[in-house]
Amino acid sequence: MAGHGIAYVELYVKDKQRTAQYLVSALGFDCVADSVAPGRSSLLLRQGTASLVVTSGPATWGFLDAHGDGIADIALHCTDVAATAERALYVGAREVGSARGNPILAGAGGMTHTLLPAGHTRTGRPGGHRWARLPQSPGPAAPAAPGARLEGVTTGVAATSLHDCVRLYEEGFGLSPRRPRGDSAPDRTPRAVELAGHQGDMTLTLAASEPDTDLRHGTTPQPTPTHRAEQRLTFRADDIARAALELLDAGIEFRTPAPAEQLAGGRARAHLVGTSAHLGDTLFIELVPYGDGPDALGDDDLRALYEKVGRHGLAAR
């Protein structure tokens, strides 16, 4: 059973207007429609074929109290919704509701997944909402960071449950690893697994979660009882240095990079991770370079890039 892939990603936030305006101005999304339903209101943002739904209202308050602003739902296109739901429930998912007849199942990292029929047009508005088209804003749209496009999302899961979570998404939801897990070196356990449907426009990465080490000060923050696994919106950039500087000017603060995550397939994800006051301290922006062969960034290149970004940030102050 193959899943078609991610239909849209829904963020629950305290202030949808503020968050949407930031995503438009800093990351080049277009705000194209809105939706109002009992207890919630949403804005639909598009960047190429990628869709983000930004939602706020009383229906989101329980999630926000527990987790803060973040990824609440990743809607999935399915070849057969009923069969996918049945299989996911068998593997260990829980049904937590429905949206206009579409089942909603619990997934990893506190997220849910709305299951949508694959026949829904991928260039149209996401199902599960009643959308009203917004008038086009006057003047040219703000440019996106150079070559940076939404690639997918990343969520942390407990290292001890990574295997079970991957099994849920493979056997239950019909997503597949980008590289076969058997390609990894036998003595190397993957720290992250990147999954996609067979259409493969956007990916879901499950990353083994552990407290971050601040490489500048050599300290390891201790997790709190309310600690939630880190979530990221992952963007690929053809010129990661230029994109990082553009995002720095837009208010993203990059942290010292942690060691690159070892993905299934034996390759590492060289990445910069940062956040903005507009996104709170619970949702992060990740920049990764195009390519994962010999031309991709290594640890030394990534540290040199971060030093350049850091110097630019200090100069801006």
DRENDO-1510 file (C-alpha; in Angstrom, 1 decimal, always signed):
<recs>
REC; n; res; u; v; w
REC; 1; MET; +0.0; +0.0; +0.0 .
REC; 2; ALA; +1.6; +3.3; -1.1 .
REC; 3; GLY; +0.7; +6.7; +0.4 .
REC; 4; HIS; +0.6; +9.6; -2.1 .
REC; 5; GLY; +2.2; +11.9; +0.4 .
REC; 6; ILE; +1.6; +15.1; +2.3 .
REC; 7; ALA; -1.4; +17.2; +1.3 .
REC; 8; TYR; -0.8; +20.1; +3.7 .
REC; 9; VAL; +0.8; +21.0; +7.1 .
REC; 10; GLU; -1.4; +22.7; +9.6 .
REC; 11; LEU; +0.1; +24.9; +12.3 .
REC; 12; TYR; -1.8; +25.8; +15.5 .
REC; 13; VAL; -0.7; +29.3; +16.7 .
REC; 14; LYS; -1.8; +31.9; +19.1 .
REC; 15; ASP; -2.0; +34.6; +16.5 .
REC; 16; LYS; -2.7; +33.4; +13.0 .
REC; 17; GLN; -2.5; +36.9; +11.3 .
REC; 18; ARG; +0.9; +37.7; +12.9 .
REC; 19; THR; +2.3; +34.2; +12.0 .
REC; 20; ALA; +1.0; +34.3; +8.5 .
REC; 21; GLN; +2.3; +37.8; +7.8 .
REC; 22; TYR; +5.7; +36.7; +8.9 .
REC; 23; LEU; +5.7; +33.6; +6.7 .
REC; 24; VAL; +4.7; +35.7; +3.8 .
REC; 25; SER; +7.3; +38.5; +4.3 .
REC; 26; ALA; +10.2; +36.3; +5.5 .
REC; 27; LEU; +9.8; +33.1; +3.6 .
REC; 28; GLY; +7.9; +34.1; +0.4 .
REC; 29; PHE; +4.6; +32.3; +1.0 .
REC; 30; ASP; +1.4; +33.6; -0.6 .
REC; 31; CYS; -1.7; +33.9; +1.5 .
REC; 32; VAL; -4.5; +32.7; -0.8 .
REC; 33; ALA; -7.6; +31.8; +1.2 .
REC; 34; ASP; -9.3; +31.8; +4.6 .
REC; 35; SER; -11.6; +29.5; +6.4 .
REC; 36; VAL; -13.9; +29.9; +9.4 .
REC; 37; ALA; -15.4; +27.0; +11.4 .
REC; 38; PRO; -16.8; +26.7; +14.9 .
REC; 39; GLY; -14.0; +27.4; +17.3 .
REC; 40; ARG; -11.3; +28.1; +14.8 .
REC; 41; SER; -10.3; +30.2; +11.8 .
REC; 42; SER; -7.5; +29.4; +9.3 .
REC; 43; LEU; -5.4; +31.0; +6.6 .
REC; 44; LEU; -4.1; +29.0; +3.6 .
REC; 45; LEU; -0.5; +29.8; +2.5 .
REC; 46; ARG; +1.1; +28.4; -0.6 .
REC; 47; GLN; +4.7; +28.2; -1.8 .
REC; 48; GLY; +4.9; +26.4; -5.1 .
REC; 49; THR; +3.0; +23.1; -4.5 .
REC; 50; ALA; +3.5; +23.2; -0.7 .
REC; 51; SER; +0.5; +24.2; +1.4 .
REC; 52; LEU; +0.5; +25.5; +5.0 .
REC; 53; VAL; -2.7; +26.0; +7.0 .
REC; 54; VAL; -2.3; +28.5; +9.9 .
REC; 55; THR; -5.1; +28.1; +12.5 .
REC; 56; SER; -6.0; +29.8; +15.7 .
REC; 57; GLY; -9.1; +29.9; +18.0 .
REC; 58; PRO; -10.6; +28.2; +21.0 .
REC; 59; ALA; -10.4; +24.8; +19.4 .
REC; 60; THR; -6.6; +25.1; +19.3 .
REC; 61; TRP; -6.2; +26.1; +23.0 .
REC; 62; GLY; -5.7; +22.7; +24.4 .
REC; 63; PHE; -2.9; +22.0; +21.9 .
REC; 64; LEU; -1.3; +25.4; +22.5 .
REC; 65; ASP; -1.4; +24.9; +26.3 .
REC; 66; ALA; +0.4; +21.6; +26.0 .
REC; 67; HIS; +2.8; +22.3; +23.2 .
REC; 68; GLY; +2.9; +26.0; +22.2 .
REC; 69; ASP; +2.8; +27.1; +18.6 .
REC; 70; GLY; +3.6; +24.2; +16.3 .
REC; 71; ILE; +2.7; +21.5; +13.8 .
REC; 72; ALA; -0.6; +20.1; +14.9 .
REC; 73; ASP; -1.7; +18.1; +11.8 .
REC; 74; ILE; -0.1; +16.7; +8.7 .
REC; 75; ALA; -2.8; +15.8; +6.2 .
REC; 76; LEU; -2.0; +12.8; +4.0 .
REC; 77; HIS; -3.3; +11.9; +0.6 .
REC; 78; CYS; -4.2; +8.2; +0.5 .
REC; 79; THR; -5.1; +5.9; -2.3 .
REC; 80; ASP; -7.8; +4.3; -0.2 .
REC; 81; VAL; -8.7; +6.4; +2.9 .
REC; 82; ALA; -10.7; +3.6; +4.7 .
REC; 83; ALA; -8.0; +1.0; +4.1 .
REC; 84; THR; -5.2; +3.3; +5.2 .
REC; 85; ALA; -7.1; +4.2; +8.4 .
REC; 86; GLU; -7.8; +0.5; +9.1 .
REC; 87; ARG; -4.1; -0.4; +8.6 .
REC; 88; ALA; -2.8; +2.5; +10.7 .
REC; 89; LEU; -5.2; +1.6; +13.5 .
REC; 90; TYR; -3.9; -2.0; +13.4 .
REC; 91; VAL; -0.3; -0.9; +13.6 .
REC; 92; GLY; -0.9; +1.3; +16.6 .
REC; 93; ALA; -2.5; +4.7; +15.6 .
REC; 94; ARG; -5.6; +6.0; +17.4 .
REC; 95; GLU; -8.6; +7.7; +15.8 .
REC; 96; VAL; -9.1; +11.0; +17.5 .
REC; 97; GLY; -11.8; +12.6; +15.3 .
REC; 98; SER; -12.9; +13.5; +11.8 .
REC; 99; ALA; -13.1; +16.5; +9.5 .
REC; 100; ARG; -16.0; +16.6; +7.0 .
REC; 101; GLY; -16.0; +12.8; +6.9 .
REC; 102; ASN; -12.2; +12.5; +6.7 .
REC; 103; PRO; -10.7; +10.4; +9.6 .
REC; 104; ILE; -8.1; +12.0; +11.9 .
REC; 105; LEU; -5.5; +9.7; +13.5 .
REC; 106; ALA; -2.9; +10.4; +16.1 .
REC; 107; GLY; +0.7; +10.1; +14.9 .
REC; 108; ALA; +4.2; +10.7; +16.3 .
REC; 109; GLY; +5.4; +13.7; +18.3 .
REC; 110; GLY; +1.9; +14.9; +19.4 .
REC; 111; MET; +0.7; +15.4; +15.8 .
REC; 112; THR; -2.4; +14.1; +14.1 .
REC; 113; HIS; -3.0; +13.1; +10.5 .
REC; 114; THR; -6.1; +13.9; +8.5 .
REC; 115; LEU; -6.5; +11.3; +5.8 .
REC; 116; LEU; -7.7; +12.7; +2.4 .
REC; 117; PRO; -8.5; +10.9; -0.8 .
REC; 118; ALA; -5.8; +11.0; -3.4 .
REC; 119; GLY; -8.2; +12.2; -6.0 .
REC; 120; HIS; -8.2; +15.7; -4.4 .
REC; 121; THR; -6.3; +18.0; -6.8 .
REC; 122; ARG; -2.8; +18.7; -5.4 .
REC; 123; THR; -2.9; +22.3; -6.8 .
REC; 124; GLY; -6.3; +23.1; -5.3 .
REC; 125; ARG; -7.3; +24.0; -1.7 .
REC; 126; PRO; -6.8; +21.4; +1.0 .
REC; 127; GLY; -9.8; +19.3; +1.9 .
REC; 128; GLY; -11.3; +19.4; +5.3 .
REC; 129; HIS; -12.0; +23.2; +5.2 .
REC; 130; ARG; -14.4; +25.5; +3.5 .
REC; 131; TRP; -12.2; +28.0; +1.8 .
REC; 132; ALA; -13.0; +31.6; +0.7 .
REC; 133; ARG; -10.5; +33.0; -1.8 .
REC; 134; LEU; -8.7; +36.1; -0.6 .
REC; 135; PRO; -8.2; +39.1; -3.0 .
REC; 136; GLN; -4.7; +39.4; -4.3 .
REC; 137; SER; -2.6; +41.9; -2.4 .
REC; 138; PRO; -1.6; +45.0; -4.3 .
REC; 139; GLY; +2.0; +45.2; -5.5 .
REC; 140; PRO; +4.6; +42.5; -5.9 .
REC; 141; ALA; +4.9; +39.7; -3.4 .
REC; 142; ALA; +7.8; +39.7; -1.1 .
REC; 143; PRO; +10.6; +37.5; -2.5 .
REC; 144; ALA; +11.5; +34.2; -0.7 .
REC; 145; ALA; +14.9; +33.6; +0.6 .
REC; 146; PRO; +17.0; +32.8; -2.5 .
REC; 147; GLY; +16.2; +29.3; -3.7 .
REC; 148; ALA; +14.7; +28.3; -0.4 .
REC; 149; ARG; +11.7; +26.1; -0.8 .
REC; 150; LEU; +9.6; +24.2; +1.8 .
REC; 151; GLU; +10.9; +20.6; +1.6 .
REC; 152; GLY; +9.0; +19.1; +4.4 .
REC; 153; VAL; +8.8; +18.9; +8.2 .
REC; 154; THR; +10.9; +17.3; +10.9 .
REC; 155; THR; +9.6; +16.2; +14.3 .
REC; 156; GLY; +11.6; +14.7; +17.2 .
REC; 157; VAL; +10.6; +11.4; +18.7 .
REC; 158; ALA; +12.1; +9.5; +21.6 .
REC; 159; ALA; +15.2; +7.6; +20.5 .
REC; 160; THR; +13.7; +4.4; +22.0 .
REC; 161; SER; +10.5; +4.8; +19.9 .
REC; 162; LEU; +12.1; +5.8; +16.6 .
REC; 163; HIS; +11.8; +2.3; +15.2 .
REC; 164; ASP; +8.1; +1.9; +16.2 .
REC; 165; CYS; +7.3; +5.3; +14.8 .
REC; 166; VAL; +8.9; +4.5; +11.4 .
REC; 167; ARG; +7.0; +1.3; +11.3 .
REC; 168; LEU; +3.7; +3.2; +11.9 .
REC; 169; TYR; +4.4; +5.5; +9.0 .
REC; 170; GLU; +5.6; +2.7; +6.7 .
REC; 171; GLU; +3.1; +0.0; +7.4 .
REC; 172; GLY; +0.2; +2.1; +8.6 .
REC; 173; PHE; +0.3; +5.4; +6.5 .
REC; 174; GLY; +2.1; +4.0; +3.5 .
REC; 175; LEU; +5.0; +6.3; +3.5 .
REC; 176; SER; +8.5; +5.0; +2.5 .
REC; 177; PRO; +12.0; +6.0; +3.5 .
REC; 178; ARG; +13.9; +8.0; +0.9 .
REC; 179; ARG; +16.7; +5.5; +1.2 .
REC; 180; PRO; +16.4; +1.9; +2.2 .
REC; 181; ARG; +17.2; +1.4; +5.9 .
REC; 182; GLY; +19.4; -1.5; +5.0 .
REC; 183; ASP; +21.9; +0.8; +3.3 .
REC; 184; SER; +23.2; +2.1; +6.6 .
REC; 185; ALA; +26.5; +0.8; +7.9 .
REC; 186; PRO; +25.8; -2.2; +10.2 .
REC; 187; ASP; +27.4; -0.5; +13.2 .
REC; 188; ARG; +25.6; +2.9; +12.7 .
REC; 189; THR; +22.1; +3.4; +13.9 .
REC; 190; PRO; +20.2; +6.2; +12.0 .
REC; 191; ARG; +19.4; +9.2; +14.1 .
REC; 192; ALA; +16.7; +10.3; +11.7 .
REC; 193; VAL; +14.5; +8.7; +9.0 .
REC; 194; GLU; +13.2; +10.7; +6.1 .
REC; 195; LEU; +9.8; +9.5; +4.7 .
REC; 196; ALA; +7.8; +10.4; +1.7 .
REC; 197; GLY; +4.8; +9.2; -0.4 .
REC; 198; HIS; +5.3; +8.0; -3.9 .
REC; 199; GLN; +4.6; +11.5; -5.3 .
REC; 200; GLY; +7.4; +12.8; -3.0 .
REC; 201; ASP; +6.7; +16.5; -3.1 .
REC; 202; MET; +7.2; +17.0; +0.7 .
REC; 203; THR; +8.9; +14.8; +3.3 .
REC; 204; LEU; +8.4; +13.9; +7.0 .
REC; 205; THR; +11.6; +13.3; +8.9 .
REC; 206; LEU; +11.5; +11.5; +12.3 .
REC; 207; ALA; +14.5; +12.5; +14.3 .
REC; 208; ALA; +15.7; +10.8; +17.5 .
REC; 209; SER; +15.2; +13.5; +20.1 .
REC; 210; GLU; +17.6; +14.4; +22.9 .
REC; 211; PRO; +18.6; +17.6; +24.7 .
REC; 212; ASP; +20.6; +19.9; +22.5 .
REC; 213; THR; +24.2; +20.7; +23.4 .
REC; 214; ASP; +25.2; +24.4; +23.2 .
REC; 215; LEU; +28.5; +24.2; +21.5 .
REC; 216; ARG; +29.4; +27.7; +22.4 .
REC; 217; HIS; +29.2; +27.2; +26.1 .
REC; 218; GLY; +29.7; +23.4; +26.4 .
REC; 219; THR; +26.5; +23.0; +28.4 .
REC; 220; THR; +23.6; +20.6; +28.0 .
REC; 221; PRO; +20.2; +22.1; +28.9 .
REC; 222; GLN; +18.1; +19.7; +31.0 .
REC; 223; PRO; +14.6; +18.7; +29.7 .
REC; 224; THR; +11.7; +20.0; +31.7 .
REC; 225; PRO; +8.5; +18.1; +32.5 .
REC; 226; THR; +6.8; +20.1; +29.7 .
REC; 227; HIS; +9.6; +19.5; +27.2 .
REC; 228; ARG; +8.2; +18.7; +23.7 .
REC; 229; ALA; +10.2; +17.1; +20.9 .
REC; 230; GLU; +11.5; +19.8; +18.5 .
REC; 231; GLN; +9.6; +20.5; +15.4 .
REC; 232; ARG; +11.0; +22.2; +12.2 .
REC; 233; LEU; +9.8; +23.5; +8.9 .
REC; 234; THR; +12.6; +22.2; +6.6 .
REC; 235; PHE; +13.6; +24.4; +3.6 .
REC; 236; ARG; +16.2; +23.5; +0.9 .
REC; 237; ALA; +18.4; +26.2; -0.4 .
REC; 238; ASP; +20.5; +26.3; -3.6 .
REC; 239; ASP; +22.7; +28.9; -1.9 .
REC; 240; ILE; +22.4; +28.2; +1.8 .
REC; 241; ALA; +24.8; +31.0; +2.8 .
REC; 242; ARG; +22.8; +33.7; +1.0 .
REC; 243; ALA; +19.5; +32.2; +2.2 .
REC; 244; ALA; +20.8; +32.1; +5.8 .
REC; 245; LEU; +21.8; +35.8; +5.6 .
REC; 246; GLU; +18.4; +36.8; +4.2 .
REC; 247; LEU; +16.6; +35.0; +6.9 .
REC; 248; LEU; +18.9; +36.5; +9.5 .
REC; 249; ASP; +17.8; +40.0; +8.3 .
REC; 250; ALA; +14.2; +38.8; +8.5 .
REC; 251; GLY; +14.6; +38.0; +12.2 .
REC; 252; ILE; +15.7; +34.3; +12.3 .
REC; 253; GLU; +18.3; +33.7; +14.9 .
REC; 254; PHE; +20.5; +30.7; +14.1 .
REC; 255; ARG; +21.9; +28.6; +16.8 .
REC; 256; THR; +25.3; +26.8; +16.8 .
REC; 257; PRO; +24.6; +23.7; +14.7 .
REC; 258; ALA; +24.4; +20.4; +16.4 .
REC; 259; PRO; +26.2; +17.5; +14.8 .
REC; 260; ALA; +24.6; +16.6; +11.5 .
REC; 261; GLU; +21.8; +14.0; +11.8 .
REC; 262; GLN; +22.6; +10.6; +10.4 .
REC; 263; LEU; +19.8; +9.7; +8.1 .
REC; 264; ALA; +18.8; +6.2; +7.1 .
REC; 265; GLY; +20.8; +5.3; +4.1 .
REC; 266; GLY; +24.1; +6.4; +5.6 .
REC; 267; ARG; +24.0; +10.0; +4.6 .
REC; 268; ALA; +24.1; +13.0; +7.0 .
REC; 269; ARG; +21.9; +16.1; +6.9 .
REC; 270; ALA; +24.0; +19.2; +7.1 .
REC; 271; HIS; +21.7; +21.9; +8.4 .
REC; 272; LEU; +21.3; +25.3; +10.1 .
REC; 273; VAL; +18.5; +25.6; +12.6 .
REC; 274; GLY; +17.0; +28.9; +13.8 .
REC; 275; THR; +13.8; +30.5; +15.1 .
REC; 276; SER; +12.1; +33.8; +15.3 .
REC; 277; ALA; +10.1; +35.7; +17.9 .
REC; 278; HIS; +7.2; +35.4; +15.4 .
REC; 279; LEU; +7.3; +31.6; +15.7 .
REC; 280; GLY; +8.0; +31.4; +19.5 .
REC; 281; ASP; +10.5; +28.9; +20.9 .
REC; 282; THR; +8.6; +25.8; +19.8 .
REC; 283; LEU; +8.8; +25.9; +16.0 .
REC; 284; PHE; +12.1; +26.1; +14.2 .
REC; 285; ILE; +13.2; +26.9; +10.6 .
REC; 286; GLU; +15.8; +24.5; +9.2 .
REC; 287; LEU; +17.9; +25.2; +6.1 .
REC; 288; VAL; +19.5; +22.3; +4.3 .
REC; 289; PRO; +21.6; +22.5; +1.1 .
REC; 290; TYR; +20.5; +20.9; -2.2 .
REC; 291; GLY; +22.3; +17.7; -2.9 .
REC; 292; ASP; +23.6; +15.0; -0.5 .
REC; 293; GLY; +26.6; +13.8; -2.5 .
REC; 294; PRO; +30.2; +14.9; -2.3 .
REC; 295; ASP; +29.2; +18.5; -2.9 .
REC; 296; ALA; +26.9; +18.7; +0.1 .
REC; 297; LEU; +28.1; +20.6; +3.2 .
REC; 298; GLY; +30.3; +18.7; +5.7 .
REC; 299; ASP; +30.8; +19.5; +9.3 .
REC; 300; ASP; +33.7; +21.9; +8.7 .
REC; 301; ASP; +31.8; +23.7; +5.9 .
REC; 302; LEU; +28.8; +24.0; +8.2 .
REC; 303; ARG; +30.8; +25.5; +11.1 .
REC; 304; ALA; +32.4; +28.0; +8.7 .
REC; 305; LEU; +29.0; +28.9; +7.4 .
REC; 306; TYR; +27.7; +29.4; +10.9 .
REC; 307; GLU; +30.7; +31.6; +11.8 .
REC; 308; LYS; +29.9; +33.8; +8.7 .
REC; 309; VAL; +26.2; +34.0; +9.7 .
REC; 310; GLY; +27.2; +34.8; +13.3 .
REC; 311; ARG; +29.6; +37.6; +12.2 .
REC; 312; HIS; +26.8; +39.1; +10.0 .
REC; 313; GLY; +24.4; +39.0; +12.9 .
REC; 314; LEU; +26.8; +40.8; +15.2 .
REC; 315; ALA; +27.6; +43.4; +12.5 .
REC; 316; ALA; +23.9; +44.0; +12.1 .
REC; 317; ARG; +23.6; +44.9; +15.8 .
</recs>
